[in-house]
Amino acid sequence: DAGVIQSPRHEVTEMGQEVTLRCKPISGHNSLFWYRQTMMRGLELLIYFNNNVPIDDSGMPEDRFSAKMPNASFSTLKIQPSEPRDSAVYFCASSLGVLEQFFGPGTRLTVL
Amino acid sequence: AQSVTQLDSHVSVSEGTPVLLRCNYSSSYSPSLFWYVQHPNKGLQLLLKYTSAATLVKGINGFEAEFKKSETSFHLTKPSAHMSDAAEYFCVVSSGNTPLVFGKGTRLSVIA
């Protein structure tokens, strides 16, 4: 099992540009979570899906952020336009149900 | 509502001495409790979990935790610290079908 796969691992972009982060969950898992981690705020849940349907997006900071899960094996988190305060490590996690989440290695985003 | 409080933001121990990372939880229902570990520049890895079975839970790398309902605690221990244990540790609570609620983390330093 390859685990949760995230791409890219590192992203450096300029303010105003669109950023797309990608996640492939573990096969057979039916829940997918997007988190953001910063030194100031720690680990924050942005959104989670169950059976490809968004269940709770109350953690999404603002309209610049959007997430999709078109099928059981792929999800994207998009930021448009990006701002320097979006710089963080973004984690994707998957689980069967909502317990025992398995985390990907993260995407380190730097917005200049 | 549920929450988790990690009582120490930073713990420093000498190699070979015991480790104690403290966690208190609050939950309206019978909780599931977890400890995750995050090594520098890595994703989060599940150390151990409690889901209403035995109150003393053994995890990977010699760690264990004891669920104490009367004290609403789930402290993480290890008899003898190793240099490779230096990392960030997160106590996590969940109830039923709610997503995981993470504590703010405890950074463990191990001194040679």
gemmi code that builds the backbone of each chain (N, CA, C; Angstrom):
import gemmi

chains = {
    "A": [
        ("ASP", (0.849, -1.194, 0.000), (0.000, 0.000, 0.000), (0.881, 1.240, 0.000)),
        ("ALA", (0.629, 2.147, -0.959), (1.486, 3.316, -1.092), (1.155, 4.380, -0.082)),
        ("GLY", (0.070, 4.264, 0.646), (-0.313, 5.315, 1.558), (-0.976, 6.463, 0.826)),
        ("VAL", (-1.217, 7.551, 1.549), (-1.803, 8.743, 0.952), (-0.723, 9.471, 0.155)),
        ("ILE", (-1.053, 9.820, -1.070), (-0.080, 10.474, -1.947), (-0.506, 11.919, -2.172)),
        ("GLN", (0.432, 12.818, -1.979), (0.175, 14.232, -2.210), (1.181, 14.788, -3.218)),
        ("SER", (0.692, 15.696, -4.037), (1.590, 16.379, -4.968), (1.129, 17.814, -5.166)),
        ("PRO", (2.048, 18.723, -5.416), (3.490, 18.524, -5.293), (3.909, 18.472, -3.831)),
        ("ARG", (5.135, 18.115, -3.558), (5.631, 18.128, -2.177), (6.007, 19.539, -1.741)),
        ("HIS", (6.464, 20.321, -2.698), (6.810, 21.705, -2.426), (6.262, 22.568, -3.558)),
        ("GLU", (5.763, 23.740, -3.186), (5.251, 24.676, -4.188), (5.632, 26.079, -3.760)),
        ("VAL", (6.286, 26.782, -4.667), (6.615, 28.184, -4.446), (5.939, 28.974, -5.549)),
        ("THR", (5.157, 29.960, -5.157), (4.428, 30.728, -6.147), (4.391, 32.190, -5.730)),
        ("GLU", (3.942, 33.012, -6.626), (3.852, 34.440, -6.326), (2.408, 34.809, -5.977)),
        ("MET", (2.297, 35.804, -5.161), (0.980, 36.287, -4.746), (0.102, 36.551, -5.975)),
        ("GLY", (-1.139, 36.097, -5.875), (-2.079, 36.296, -6.967), (-2.223, 35.112, -7.894)),
        ("GLN", (-1.270, 34.199, -7.831), (-1.323, 33.030, -8.707), (-2.263, 31.972, -8.139)),
        ("GLU", (-2.756, 31.139, -9.019), (-3.591, 30.008, -8.606), (-2.712, 28.834, -8.213)),
        ("VAL", (-3.092, 28.182, -7.133), (-2.351, 27.020, -6.644), (-3.310, 25.841, -6.538)),
        ("THR", (-2.898, 24.692, -7.036), (-3.709, 23.479, -6.917), (-2.896, 22.382, -6.247)),
        ("LEU", (-3.412, 21.893, -5.148), (-2.789, 20.794, -4.431), (-3.600, 19.529, -4.683)),
        ("ARG", (-2.906, 18.407, -4.792), (-3.565, 17.163, -5.182), (-3.366, 16.069, -4.142)),
        ("CYS", (-4.347, 15.195, -4.067), (-4.291, 14.124, -3.076), (-4.929, 12.861, -3.630)),
        ("LYS", (-4.228, 11.758, -3.423), (-4.779, 10.450, -3.743), (-4.902, 9.677, -2.439)),
        ("PRO", (-6.115, 9.370, -2.005), (-6.281, 8.669, -0.725), (-5.940, 7.188, -0.849)),
        ("ILE", (-5.894, 6.528, 0.276), (-5.675, 5.087, 0.294), (-6.890, 4.385, -0.303)),
        ("SER", (-6.641, 3.426, -1.170), (-7.725, 2.710, -1.823), (-8.640, 2.042, -0.794)),
        ("GLY", (-9.947, 2.250, -0.961), (-10.917, 1.648, -0.045), (-11.375, 2.584, 1.065)),
        ("HIS", (-10.616, 3.645, 1.306), (-11.038, 4.612, 2.319), (-12.179, 5.460, 1.770)),
        ("ASN", (-13.131, 5.815, 2.626), (-14.292, 6.563, 2.157), (-14.359, 7.986, 2.701)),
        ("SER", (-13.389, 8.361, 3.525), (-13.351, 9.736, 4.036), (-12.018, 10.360, 3.697)),
        ("LEU", (-12.076, 11.667, 3.353), (-10.851, 12.385, 3.000), (-10.878, 13.746, 3.675)),
        ("PHE", (-9.733, 14.140, 4.189), (-9.628, 15.359, 4.986), (-8.492, 16.227, 4.434)),
        ("TRP", (-8.713, 17.522, 4.443), (-7.651, 18.492, 4.146), (-7.372, 19.310, 5.402)),
        ("TYR", (-6.080, 19.389, 5.772), (-5.637, 20.151, 6.927), (-4.601, 21.181, 6.479)),
        ("ARG", (-4.475, 22.217, 7.303), (-3.414, 23.199, 7.126), (-2.657, 23.305, 8.450)),
        ("GLN", (-1.335, 23.342, 8.354), (-0.511, 23.448, 9.561), (0.415, 24.645, 9.464)),
        ("THR", (0.357, 25.520, 10.460), (1.262, 26.653, 10.574), (1.777, 26.722, 12.002)),
        ("MET", (2.852, 27.441, 12.172), (3.408, 27.598, 13.523), (2.420, 28.343, 14.419)),
        ("MET", (1.755, 29.332, 13.838), (0.876, 30.177, 14.654), (-0.402, 29.455, 15.052)),
        ("ARG", (-0.999, 28.726, 14.119), (-2.330, 28.162, 14.352), (-2.341, 26.661, 14.566)),
        ("GLY", (-1.195, 26.019, 14.394), (-1.163, 24.573, 14.557), (-1.862, 23.879, 13.408)),
        ("LEU", (-2.495, 22.752, 13.706), (-3.147, 21.933, 12.692), (-4.633, 22.280, 12.636)),
        ("GLU", (-5.091, 22.710, 11.468), (-6.483, 23.125, 11.296), (-7.157, 22.242, 10.242)),
        ("LEU", (-8.350, 21.755, 10.560), (-9.137, 21.016, 9.573), (-9.833, 22.018, 8.654)),
        ("LEU", (-9.590, 21.889, 7.363), (-10.187, 22.805, 6.394), (-11.535, 22.270, 5.901)),
        ("ILE", (-11.556, 21.020, 5.465), (-12.748, 20.424, 4.881), (-12.618, 18.920, 4.936)),
        ("TYR", (-13.764, 18.213, 5.011), (-13.671, 16.787, 4.833), (-14.837, 16.265, 4.001)),
        ("PHE", (-14.534, 15.180, 3.310), (-15.473, 14.518, 2.414), (-15.782, 13.123, 2.955)),
        ("ASN", (-17.005, 12.707, 2.720), (-17.381, 11.320, 2.987), (-18.065, 10.781, 1.742)),
        ("ASN", (-17.560, 9.687, 1.214), (-18.079, 9.146, -0.050), (-18.141, 10.213, -1.144)),
        ("ASN", (-17.079, 11.001, -1.238), (-16.869, 12.031, -2.262), (-17.739, 13.266, -2.070)),
        ("VAL", (-18.537, 13.331, -1.031), (-19.426, 14.465, -0.797), (-18.840, 15.332, 0.320)),
        ("PRO", (-18.745, 16.649, 0.104), (-18.244, 17.517, 1.177), (-19.232, 17.547, 2.339)),
        ("ILE", (-18.733, 17.241, 3.536), (-19.591, 17.161, 4.718), (-19.486, 18.428, 5.556)),
        ("ASP", (-18.294, 18.932, 5.716), (-18.081, 20.104, 6.559), (-16.941, 20.923, 5.985)),
        ("ASP", (-17.260, 22.106, 5.503), (-16.218, 23.000, 4.968), (-16.093, 24.252, 5.818)),
        ("SER", (-16.519, 24.175, 7.061), (-16.507, 25.361, 7.916), (-15.095, 25.842, 8.227)),
        ("GLY", (-14.125, 25.004, 8.025), (-12.741, 25.397, 8.272), (-12.065, 26.076, 7.106)),
        ("MET", (-12.715, 26.114, 5.973), (-12.129, 26.779, 4.805), (-12.062, 28.275, 5.098)),
        ("PRO", (-10.883, 28.876, 4.987), (-10.690, 30.248, 5.469), (-11.565, 31.274, 4.745)),
        ("GLU", (-11.704, 31.168, 3.466), (-12.477, 32.165, 2.719), (-12.722, 31.640, 1.314)),
        ("ASP", (-13.429, 32.465, 0.538), (-13.857, 32.016, -0.791), (-12.696, 31.738, -1.732)),
        ("ARG", (-11.523, 32.186, -1.380), (-10.378, 31.916, -2.255), (-10.016, 30.431, -2.253)),
        ("PHE", (-10.486, 29.728, -1.257), (-10.191, 28.305, -1.117), (-11.370, 27.476, -1.618)),
        ("SER", (-11.064, 26.439, -2.388), (-12.110, 25.507, -2.820), (-11.521, 24.109, -2.879)),
        ("ALA", (-12.347, 23.115, -2.648), (-11.900, 21.725, -2.694), (-12.923, 20.891, -3.437)),
        ("LYS", (-12.399, 19.919, -4.163), (-13.256, 19.014, -4.914), (-12.801, 17.577, -4.723)),
        ("MET", (-13.746, 16.677, -4.898), (-13.413, 15.257, -4.888), (-14.249, 14.593, -5.975)),
        ("PRO", (-13.772, 14.622, -7.202), (-14.565, 14.115, -8.326), (-14.779, 12.614, -8.311)),
        ("ASN", (-13.891, 11.882, -7.641), (-14.067, 10.438, -7.518), (-13.365, 9.950, -6.263)),
        ("ALA", (-13.482, 8.685, -5.978), (-12.981, 8.137, -4.714), (-11.471, 8.112, -4.627)),
        ("SER", (-10.787, 8.359, -5.709), (-9.336, 8.235, -5.686), (-8.603, 9.540, -5.935)),
        ("PHE", (-9.307, 10.673, -5.875), (-8.625, 11.929, -6.190), (-9.356, 13.118, -5.574)),
        ("SER", (-8.562, 14.043, -5.036), (-9.119, 15.277, -4.514), (-8.156, 16.418, -4.781)),
        ("THR", (-8.695, 17.626, -4.911), (-7.867, 18.810, -5.098), (-8.284, 19.886, -4.107)),
        ("LEU", (-7.295, 20.671, -3.725), (-7.521, 21.878, -2.935), (-6.931, 23.025, -3.736)),
        ("LYS", (-7.771, 23.999, -4.041), (-7.337, 25.092, -4.900), (-7.397, 26.415, -4.141)),
        ("ILE", (-6.390, 27.233, -4.366), (-6.358, 28.581, -3.785), (-6.215, 29.553, -4.942)),
        ("GLN", (-7.173, 30.438, -5.059), (-7.167, 31.408, -6.152), (-7.872, 32.697, -5.727)),
        ("PRO", (-7.192, 33.815, -5.676), (-5.751, 33.991, -5.821), (-5.019, 33.710, -4.511)),
        ("SER", (-3.790, 33.283, -4.612), (-3.013, 32.975, -3.411), (-2.460, 34.259, -2.787)),
        ("GLU", (-2.254, 34.210, -1.472), (-1.696, 35.324, -0.725), (-0.574, 34.795, 0.182)),
        ("PRO", (0.353, 35.680, 0.576), (1.464, 35.225, 1.435), (1.000, 34.538, 2.709)),
        ("ARG", (-0.132, 34.955, 3.271), (-0.607, 34.343, 4.514), (-1.124, 32.920, 4.310)),
        ("ASP", (-1.220, 32.476, 3.081), (-1.595, 31.084, 2.802), (-0.403, 30.135, 2.926)),
        ("SER", (0.779, 30.683, 3.086), (1.975, 29.841, 3.217), (1.824, 28.931, 4.432)),
        ("ALA", (1.972, 27.641, 4.195), (1.741, 26.639, 5.244), (2.087, 25.271, 4.676)),
        ("VAL", (1.966, 24.272, 5.530), (2.018, 22.890, 5.050), (0.586, 22.370, 5.009)),
        ("TYR", (0.203, 21.849, 3.876), (-1.158, 21.336, 3.692), (-1.096, 19.811, 3.667)),
        ("PHE", (-1.878, 19.214, 4.551), (-1.923, 17.754, 4.638), (-3.265, 17.235, 4.142)),
        ("CYS", (-3.196, 16.113, 3.496), (-4.374, 15.346, 3.150), (-4.339, 14.069, 3.980)),
        ("ALA", (-5.488, 13.630, 4.443), (-5.585, 12.382, 5.201), (-6.808, 11.621, 4.731)),
        ("SER", (-6.755, 10.309, 4.856), (-7.923, 9.503, 4.503), (-8.180, 8.471, 5.590)),
        ("SER", (-9.407, 7.985, 5.628), (-9.782, 6.989, 6.627), (-10.992, 6.213, 6.160)),
        ("LEU", (-11.221, 5.086, 6.825), (-12.467, 4.339, 6.643), (-13.374, 4.799, 7.769)),
        ("GLY", (-14.422, 5.545, 7.469), (-15.137, 6.278, 8.511), (-14.346, 7.529, 8.835)),
        ("VAL", (-14.450, 8.005, 10.060), (-13.699, 9.215, 10.420), (-12.604, 8.933, 11.437)),
        ("LEU", (-12.494, 7.702, 11.870), (-11.468, 7.381, 12.852), (-10.178, 6.970, 12.166)),
        ("GLU", (-9.107, 6.992, 12.919), (-7.803, 6.494, 12.485), (-7.428, 6.998, 11.102)),
        ("GLN", (-7.189, 8.266, 11.019), (-6.815, 8.865, 9.753), (-5.351, 8.577, 9.434)),
        ("PHE", (-5.099, 8.402, 8.155), (-3.751, 8.186, 7.649), (-3.366, 9.427, 6.855)),
        ("PHE", (-2.237, 9.992, 7.233), (-1.823, 11.266, 6.659), (-0.838, 11.078, 5.518)),
        ("GLY", (-0.935, 11.979, 4.552), (0.079, 12.070, 3.522), (1.277, 12.850, 4.028)),
        ("PRO", (2.308, 12.964, 3.192), (3.545, 13.642, 3.611), (3.427, 15.155, 3.628)),
        ("GLY", (2.359, 15.686, 3.041), (2.156, 17.137, 3.056), (2.717, 17.842, 1.828)),
        ("THR", (2.155, 19.021, 1.579), (2.668, 19.938, 0.553), (3.060, 21.226, 1.249)),
        ("ARG", (4.319, 21.589, 1.119), (4.791, 22.845, 1.716), (4.589, 23.952, 0.697)),
        ("LEU", (3.696, 24.874, 0.996), (3.370, 25.975, 0.089), (4.002, 27.266, 0.591)),
        ("THR", (4.702, 27.918, -0.305), (5.268, 29.232, -0.016), (4.731, 30.207, -1.056)),
        ("VAL", (4.073, 31.246, -0.572), (3.542, 32.286, -1.457), (4.351, 33.562, -1.223)),
        ("LEU", (5.028, 33.994, -2.253), (5.912, 35.170, -2.126), (5.180, 36.482, -2.383)),
    ],
    "B": [
        ("ALA", (-19.928, 18.604, 22.390), (-18.662, 19.230, 22.016), (-17.511, 18.433, 22.615)),
        ("GLN", (-16.423, 18.461, 21.956), (-15.247, 17.743, 22.463), (-14.016, 18.607, 22.270)),
        ("SER", (-13.069, 18.395, 23.147), (-11.823, 19.140, 23.063), (-10.726, 18.327, 23.727)),
        ("VAL", (-9.519, 18.731, 23.475), (-8.373, 18.073, 24.082), (-7.357, 19.129, 24.468)),
        ("THR", (-6.758, 18.959, 25.628), (-5.757, 19.887, 26.136), (-4.464, 19.145, 26.396)),
        ("GLN", (-3.431, 19.558, 25.727), (-2.101, 19.012, 26.002), (-1.428, 19.978, 26.966)),
        ("LEU", (-1.090, 19.461, 28.114), (-0.731, 20.323, 29.237), (0.659, 20.937, 29.112)),
        ("ASP", (1.488, 20.395, 28.265), (2.845, 20.915, 28.088), (3.100, 21.168, 26.623)),
        ("SER", (3.580, 22.354, 26.295), (3.903, 22.620, 24.897), (5.271, 22.056, 24.534)),
        ("HIS", (6.136, 21.904, 25.556), (7.474, 21.387, 25.308), (7.919, 20.547, 26.501)),
        ("VAL", (8.443, 19.365, 26.209), (9.000, 18.495, 27.239), (10.407, 18.104, 26.809)),
        ("SER", (11.317, 18.192, 27.746), (12.707, 17.830, 27.471), (13.133, 16.735, 28.436)),
        ("VAL", (13.683, 15.642, 27.913), (14.147, 14.531, 28.748), (15.535, 14.102, 28.284)),
        ("SER", (16.227, 13.432, 29.167), (17.522, 12.862, 28.803), (17.318, 11.480, 28.195)),
        ("GLU", (18.193, 11.119, 27.300), (18.113, 9.801, 26.682), (18.173, 8.726, 27.757)),
        ("GLY", (17.280, 7.746, 27.648), (17.257, 6.662, 28.620), (16.347, 6.893, 29.809)),
        ("THR", (15.809, 8.082, 29.949), (14.888, 8.377, 31.059), (13.447, 8.286, 30.566)),
        ("PRO", (12.487, 8.172, 31.508), (11.084, 8.013, 31.086), (10.513, 9.270, 30.435)),
        ("VAL", (9.517, 9.019, 29.592), (8.788, 10.090, 28.914), (7.351, 10.116, 29.416)),
        ("LEU", (6.849, 11.308, 29.714), (5.441, 11.484, 30.071), (4.922, 12.710, 29.334)),
        ("LEU", (3.972, 12.510, 28.443), (3.311, 13.608, 27.745), (1.844, 13.587, 28.173)),
        ("ARG", (1.388, 14.711, 28.718), (0.087, 14.734, 29.358), (-1.015, 15.254, 28.431)),
        ("CYS", (-2.185, 14.630, 28.563), (-3.330, 15.006, 27.738), (-4.605, 14.834, 28.538)),
        ("ASN", (-5.440, 15.850, 28.553), (-6.788, 15.771, 29.122), (-7.802, 16.013, 28.026)),
        ("TYR", (-8.919, 15.352, 28.094), (-9.928, 15.478, 27.048), (-11.276, 15.860, 27.654)),
        ("SER", (-12.118, 16.350, 26.786), (-13.505, 16.628, 27.142), (-14.376, 16.096, 26.016)),
        ("SER", (-15.370, 15.300, 26.385), (-16.226, 14.720, 25.360), (-17.597, 14.424, 25.942)),
        ("SER", (-18.632, 14.690, 25.156), (-20.002, 14.435, 25.602), (-20.355, 12.963, 25.518)),
        ("TYR", (-19.638, 12.233, 24.719), (-19.935, 10.824, 24.505), (-18.685, 10.000, 24.794)),
        ("SER", (-18.843, 8.704, 24.719), (-17.672, 7.836, 24.900), (-16.663, 8.142, 23.806)),
        ("PRO", (-15.508, 8.598, 24.195), (-14.558, 9.063, 23.182), (-13.677, 7.955, 22.619)),
        ("SER", (-13.189, 8.212, 21.445), (-12.031, 7.491, 20.926), (-10.857, 8.445, 21.044)),
        ("LEU", (-9.726, 7.930, 21.469), (-8.556, 8.782, 21.714), (-7.356, 8.235, 20.971)),
        ("PHE", (-6.523, 9.135, 20.519), (-5.368, 8.771, 19.706), (-4.168, 9.617, 20.120)),
        ("TRP", (-3.005, 9.076, 19.864), (-1.779, 9.863, 19.852), (-1.138, 9.712, 18.477)),
        ("TYR", (-0.793, 10.869, 17.903), (-0.068, 10.896, 16.646), (1.303, 11.514, 16.900)),
        ("VAL", (2.276, 11.129, 16.084), (3.612, 11.698, 16.168), (3.976, 12.308, 14.815)),
        ("GLN", (4.667, 13.446, 14.876), (5.127, 14.091, 13.650), (6.607, 14.406, 13.791)),
        ("HIS", (7.403, 13.726, 13.009), (8.830, 14.039, 12.973), (9.052, 15.228, 12.045)),
        ("PRO", (10.146, 15.935, 12.224), (10.392, 17.151, 11.440), (10.231, 16.927, 9.943)),
        ("ASN", (9.459, 17.810, 9.346), (9.223, 17.793, 7.897), (8.563, 16.511, 7.405)),
        ("LYS", (7.805, 15.886, 8.271), (7.094, 14.662, 7.903), (5.606, 14.815, 8.181)),
        ("GLY", (4.822, 13.869, 7.668), (3.401, 13.826, 7.991), (3.171, 13.233, 9.363)),
        ("LEU", (1.914, 13.170, 9.772), (1.574, 12.621, 11.073), (1.407, 11.108, 10.976)),
        ("GLN", (1.891, 10.419, 11.995), (1.816, 8.966, 12.033), (1.096, 8.541, 13.303)),
        ("LEU", (0.182, 7.591, 13.166), (-0.553, 7.109, 14.328), (0.365, 6.288, 15.235)),
        ("LEU", (0.417, 6.685, 16.512), (1.192, 5.950, 17.513), (0.362, 4.860, 18.170)),
        ("LEU", (-0.837, 5.247, 18.605), (-1.723, 4.302, 19.280), (-3.134, 4.879, 19.322)),
        ("LYS", (-4.096, 3.997, 19.640), (-5.482, 4.444, 19.702), (-6.230, 3.704, 20.799)),
        ("TYR", (-7.192, 4.381, 21.401), (-8.102, 3.792, 22.373), (-9.515, 3.927, 21.817)),
        ("THR", (-10.219, 2.777, 21.745), (-11.595, 2.804, 21.230), (-12.486, 1.927, 22.082)),
        ("SER", (-12.462, 2.135, 23.385), (-13.338, 1.496, 24.378), (-13.029, 0.030, 24.625)),
        ("ALA", (-11.851, -0.394, 24.330), (-11.440, -1.758, 24.683), (-10.571, -1.659, 25.947)),
        ("ALA", (-9.417, -2.261, 25.957), (-8.542, -2.203, 27.121), (-8.118, -0.766, 27.394)),
        ("THR", (-8.083, -0.398, 28.671), (-7.759, 0.988, 29.013), (-6.269, 1.296, 28.884)),
        ("LEU", (-5.426, 0.276, 28.943), (-3.998, 0.471, 28.705), (-3.712, 0.059, 27.270)),
        ("VAL", (-3.260, 1.019, 26.500), (-3.079, 0.796, 25.068), (-1.592, 0.839, 24.742)),
        ("LYS", (-1.145, -0.149, 24.037), (0.263, -0.186, 23.604), (0.353, 0.226, 22.144)),
        ("GLY", (1.366, 1.021, 21.856), (1.545, 1.487, 20.493), (2.895, 1.094, 19.936)),
        ("ILE", (3.276, 1.802, 18.900), (4.544, 1.502, 18.265), (5.701, 2.139, 19.021)),
        ("ASN", (6.892, 1.623, 18.790), (8.126, 2.197, 19.338), (8.147, 2.251, 20.867)),
        ("GLY", (7.430, 1.363, 21.527), (7.497, 1.262, 22.975), (6.615, 2.242, 23.740)),
        ("PHE", (5.818, 3.020, 23.041), (4.914, 3.958, 23.693), (3.642, 3.253, 24.160)),
        ("GLU", (3.070, 3.769, 25.228), (1.763, 3.309, 25.672), (1.014, 4.463, 26.320)),
        ("ALA", (-0.302, 4.299, 26.422), (-1.137, 5.323, 27.038), (-2.244, 4.640, 27.817)),
        ("GLU", (-2.667, 5.282, 28.889), (-3.720, 4.734, 29.723), (-4.916, 5.663, 29.734)),
        ("PHE", (-6.073, 5.119, 29.397), (-7.323, 5.868, 29.431), (-7.858, 5.847, 30.860)),
        ("LYS", (-8.002, 7.034, 31.444), (-8.556, 7.152, 32.794), (-9.794, 8.031, 32.732)),
        ("LYS", (-10.941, 7.388, 32.745), (-12.194, 8.125, 32.603), (-12.425, 9.073, 33.768)),
        ("SER", (-12.091, 8.625, 34.969), (-12.335, 9.447, 36.155), (-11.519, 10.735, 36.134)),
        ("GLU", (-10.373, 10.678, 35.479), (-9.507, 11.848, 35.404), (-9.596, 12.525, 34.034)),
        ("THR", (-10.383, 11.987, 33.154), (-10.476, 12.445, 31.739), (-9.085, 12.685, 31.163)),
        ("SER", (-8.241, 11.680, 31.352), (-6.868, 11.819, 30.867), (-6.489, 10.668, 29.959)),
        ("PHE", (-5.478, 10.927, 29.157), (-4.957, 9.913, 28.229), (-3.484, 10.238, 28.020)),
        ("HIS", (-2.701, 10.075, 29.062), (-1.281, 10.439, 29.032), (-0.459, 9.409, 28.275)),
        ("LEU", (0.535, 9.886, 27.584), (1.432, 9.037, 26.779), (2.730, 8.817, 27.546)),
        ("THR", (3.175, 7.590, 27.620), (4.406, 7.286, 28.348), (5.302, 6.356, 27.550)),
        ("LYS", (6.576, 6.399, 27.937), (7.562, 5.461, 27.399), (8.624, 5.292, 28.471)),
        ("PRO", (9.027, 4.067, 28.772), (9.957, 3.847, 29.890), (11.324, 4.486, 29.676)),
        ("SER", (11.795, 4.493, 28.444), (13.162, 4.938, 28.191), (13.216, 5.684, 26.860)),
        ("ALA", (13.547, 6.958, 26.918), (13.562, 7.778, 25.707), (14.775, 7.473, 24.842)),
        ("HIS", (14.531, 7.558, 23.549), (15.599, 7.387, 22.570), (15.695, 8.665, 21.754)),
        ("MET", (16.871, 8.913, 21.230), (17.065, 10.151, 20.452), (16.051, 10.266, 19.317)),
        ("SER", (15.693, 9.133, 18.737), (14.766, 9.147, 17.600), (13.333, 9.492, 18.009)),
        ("ASP", (13.067, 9.587, 19.318), (11.727, 9.950, 19.783), (11.487, 11.460, 19.708)),
        ("ALA", (12.517, 12.226, 19.472), (12.369, 13.673, 19.385), (11.444, 14.019, 18.228)),
        ("ALA", (10.321, 14.657, 18.560), (9.283, 14.923, 17.559), (8.181, 15.749, 18.218)),
        ("GLU", (7.140, 16.036, 17.427), (5.933, 16.684, 17.940), (4.878, 15.603, 18.136)),
        ("TYR", (4.190, 15.645, 19.278), (3.184, 14.631, 19.579), (1.824, 15.300, 19.764)),
        ("PHE", (0.821, 14.713, 19.149), (-0.529, 15.268, 19.188), (-1.486, 14.283, 19.834)),
        ("CYS", (-2.222, 14.770, 20.808), (-3.310, 14.014, 21.408), (-4.588, 14.382, 20.650)),
        ("VAL", (-5.415, 13.376, 20.376), (-6.557, 13.579, 19.494), (-7.779, 12.875, 20.068)),
        ("VAL", (-8.945, 13.512, 19.953), (-10.189, 12.922, 20.451), (-11.237, 12.912, 19.354)),
        ("SER", (-12.082, 11.903, 19.380), (-13.215, 11.839, 18.468), (-14.355, 11.111, 19.162)),
        ("SER", (-15.569, 11.475, 18.813), (-16.747, 10.805, 19.367), (-17.680, 10.439, 18.242)),
        ("GLY", (-17.978, 9.167, 18.129), (-18.927, 8.735, 17.115), (-18.425, 9.048, 15.733)),
        ("ASN", (-19.232, 9.788, 14.984), (-18.889, 10.073, 13.602), (-18.314, 11.472, 13.397)),
        ("THR", (-17.863, 12.096, 14.464), (-17.288, 13.430, 14.309), (-15.824, 13.323, 13.931)),
        ("PRO", (-15.330, 14.281, 13.167), (-13.919, 14.241, 12.799), (-13.015, 14.390, 14.020)),
        ("LEU", (-11.764, 14.080, 13.820), (-10.798, 14.161, 14.901), (-10.594, 15.604, 15.345)),
        ("VAL", (-10.433, 15.782, 16.645), (-10.081, 17.087, 17.211), (-8.672, 16.977, 17.772)),
        ("PHE", (-7.771, 17.771, 17.244), (-6.359, 17.691, 17.603), (-6.016, 18.666, 18.722)),
        ("GLY", (-5.137, 18.238, 19.616), (-4.533, 19.154, 20.552), (-3.488, 20.005, 19.858)),
        ("LYS", (-2.924, 20.955, 20.578), (-1.963, 21.883, 19.975), (-0.566, 21.298, 19.856)),
        ("GLY", (-0.373, 20.128, 20.426), (0.902, 19.446, 20.262), (1.862, 19.674, 21.419)),
        ("THR", (2.712, 18.688, 21.644), (3.804, 18.780, 22.614), (5.096, 18.418, 21.900)),
        ("ARG", (6.027, 19.321, 21.961), (7.329, 19.042, 21.336), (8.221, 18.331, 22.331)),
        ("LEU", (8.671, 17.148, 21.964), (9.555, 16.361, 22.827), (10.987, 16.508, 22.350)),
        ("SER", (11.842, 16.958, 23.234), (13.274, 17.019, 22.966), (13.968, 15.940, 23.786)),
        ("VAL", (14.923, 15.267, 23.197), (15.685, 14.222, 23.892), (17.146, 14.637, 23.896)),
        ("ILE", (17.692, 14.752, 25.086), (19.068, 15.226, 25.249), (20.002, 14.028, 25.432)),
        ("ALA", (21.088, 14.056, 24.700), (22.053, 12.947, 24.787), (22.805, 12.960, 26.109)),
    ],
}
model = gemmi.Model(1)
for chain_id, residues in chains.items():
    chain = gemmi.Chain(chain_id)
    for i, (resn, *xyz) in enumerate(residues, 1):
        res = gemmi.Residue()
        res.name, res.seqid = resn, gemmi.SeqId(i, " ")
        for name, pos in zip(("N", "CA", "C"), xyz):
            atom = gemmi.Atom()
            atom.name, atom.element = name, gemmi.Element(name[0])
            atom.pos, atom.b_iso = gemmi.Position(*pos), 0.0
            res.add_atom(atom)
        chain.add_residue(res)
    model.add_chain(chain)
structure = gemmi.Structure()
structure.add_model(model)
structure.setup_entities()
